[in-house]
């Protein structure tokens, strides 16, 4: 399972297209057909978790020449399958900062908000189950 934190100005479209997104924590393994949770980046005016969907396409972005350290990037298209029924964002996840406690909330806080960058991340089954509770 995967999650993406990116600029989402409107959660209502049936399809999201995100270009050249950083990948972290296994996010580079995202593939067509994978389930994914969409977080609207609060640093760009979003509200945190807004939707879940299915990845319809992924294209790896070629690395740039002459740059030694580069985070792999992908362009990803997602078909929305549901809208979140309640809020989950930085404010709700910040209290979960004991990095070794094994809680899904802590995993999401660490992977999504420890660094402010937008990104595609891999998440555990426990985190996916937790996020599933935010949808009808």
Buried (B, 14 or more C-beta within 10 A) or exposed (E): BBBBBBEBEEBEEEEBEBEEBBBBBBBBEBEEEBBBBBBBBBEEEBBBBBBBBBBBEBEEBEEEEEEEEEEBBBBBBBBBEEBBEEEBBBEBBEEBEEEEEEBBBBBBBBBBBEEEEBBBBBBBEEBBEBBEEBBE
